């Protein structure tokens, strides 16, 4: 593109000169997005593209071209600064994504190895995820639990606790519960809290389940 000033720049045709200036300016600006991961490549591309044009404008012995050359130089400096900002923002974004992925992996590991049953559900009370301890406590495979509509539970005593987070309230239940998959009678303690989306609106709930059957049996003896 640096050769265009030799090939396409017509000293006698102002319209073609203006079109060439717009094209080169657009190509230079577009390089910021396409080469943002390599800031030095942007600088080299812009220099190769605009410097020959600036030199050509300065060689034309008319005041208007001196102004155009100065504006092109300012445009070049602006592109350098914009490219730097764009690159830094991209690095920050990639770093934050990496940190977010790492945090999610840590959280997933903690949940998976937690000594309590943990599950999440959406606003329709459909279970979205759960850990192995939940499967163990409820005597039900995860494949059965994930996607389960909690409205269909035979034992409805825990439903008010499940629904509380949808009203931005913490839920709590302690008492007898009969599982839906194996019809196992047990005593449980359940805590629920709301999960919020990026707009700070309730998007579902998180539940924690503890099997307290053995403790209750001991207390009754």
N, C-alpha and C positions, 0 to 999 in steps of 0.2 A: 504493500500500500504506500510505502514511502516513494515508490517510483511514479506514482500518479501525478506528482507535480511536474515531472518531466514529460509524461505521455499525454495526460488529459488536460493540463492547465493551459488554457488558451488566453493569452494576454489581451486579446481583442474582444473576447466574449464574456461580458460581466455575468450573464445568466449562467453560463457553464461554470464560471468560477464560484458563484454562490452555491450551485448544486454540489460541486465538488467539496466545498467547505462543509456543507450539511452532511454529506455522506461520510466524510472522514471523521467528523465530530461524532456521528452516530456509531460508527464502527469502533472508535476509541472508547466511547462510553460503554458500549456493549461488551467490550473485552473485560470489564470489571467483573461481570457475573460469570463469564465463561472461564476466566483465568484466576478467579478469586483465591484458589488454593495455592497459587504461586505468585505472590506479589511482585517478585522481581521480573517475572515474565510479563506482567501487566506494564510495569515501568518500561521495559525494553520495547514492547509492542507500541506503546503510546509514543515513545521517543522516536522510533523508526517511522511512525506514521505522521506525526505532527511536525517534528523538527525540519524536515525538508520543505514542508509547506510554509512554515514560518520564515525560513531562509528565502524562499521564493518570493514571499510577500514583501520582505525587506529590500529585495533587489529591484522592485518596481518603484520608480521614482515619483510616487504620488503619496500625498499625506494620508489619504483614506486607507491605503494598504499598510501604512505604519501602524495605524490604529487597529486594523484587523490582525496584524502580526502580534501586537501587544495583547489583544483579547485572546488569541489562540494560545499564547504563552500562559495567560492566567487560567485558561481552560485546562491546559496541561497540568498546571500545579494543582488545580481543583481535583482533577482525576487522580493524581497521586495521593492526595489526602483522602479522597473517597475510597480509593482502593485499599488504603491502609485501615480505615475504619471498617470497611466491609470485611476484610480479612480477619481483623481482630474479633468482630462480632461472630464470624463463622467459627473461629477457634473457641470462643466462649460457648457457643451453642453445642459444638461437638464435645467439649469438655463436660458441659452440664448433662448432655445425653449419656456420656460414659458414666458419670457419677450417679445419674438416676438409675441406669441399668445395674450398677454395682449395688446401690441401695436396695433395689427391688430383689436382687439375688440374696442379699443379706436377710431381708425381711422374709423372703420365701423360705430360706433355710431355718430361720427362727420359728416360723409358724409350723413348718413341717416337723420340727423336733420338739415342739412345745408339749408339755405333759398334760395339756388340756385339749378338749375338742374345740376347734375354731372353724367357723364357716361365715361366708358372706352371702347376702341375698339382695335382690333388686326390689324395686318399689312394688312389684307384683307378687312379692314373697316367694320368688323362685330362687332356689339355692344356686349360686354361681360357682362357688369353690368351697373346698373343705380339706382338712388334713387327715392323716391316717388315724390319729387319735380319736377324731370324731367318729370315724368308721368303726373303730374298736369299741367305743363307748356305746354306740347305738346298735351294735351287732348287725351292721348293714354295709355292703360294699360301697365304695365311693361312686362307682358308676351308677348305682341306684340313687344315691343322695344328690349328686350334682344334676341339676335340672328338675329336682323334685319341687312341686308346688306345695308350699307349706299349708295352703288352705285345705289340702286333701288329707291332712294328718287325722287318723282316727281319734287320737287323744287331743282334744282342742284346748286343754287347760293352759297350754303354754302360748297360745295364739296372742293374747293381749300383750305378753312380754315381747313377742316377735314384732308386733305392730307398733309398739311404743316409739321406736326410732323414727318411723315415718312421720311422727308428729314432733320430731326433734326432742324426744324424751328418752332418758335411759330406762331400760326395762330390767326387771329382776323377777325370777321365779325360783322357788325352792319347794320341792314337794315330790309326790309320786308321779311317775310318768310311764306310760306303756308305749313301747316303740312300735312303729307302724310296720316295719319289715319283718321282725321276728316275734312280735307281740311279747317282748320281754318286759316284765315289770321291774322297775328300778326307782331309785330316788336320785333326783338330779338337782343341780343348782345351775341356773342359766342367767347370764348377764348379756344384755344387748345395748348397742349404742349406734348412733347414726353415722353414715358415711356421706361425705359431701363431695359435690363435683366442683369444677373450676369456678362456677358462678356462686359458690357457697350455698347451693340448694341441696336439700336432702336427696341423695341418689340411691339410697338403699340402707342396709344395716349390716352390722357385724355382730356375731354371736359367739359367746364362750360357754362351753358346756363342761360341767364337772360331774363325775359319777360319785355320789356320796352314799351309795347304798350300804357299803360296809360300815361306814361311820354310824349311820342310822340304826343298823342292826345291833351294833355294840351298845349304842345309847339305850335301846329298848330292852336289852338284857338286864 
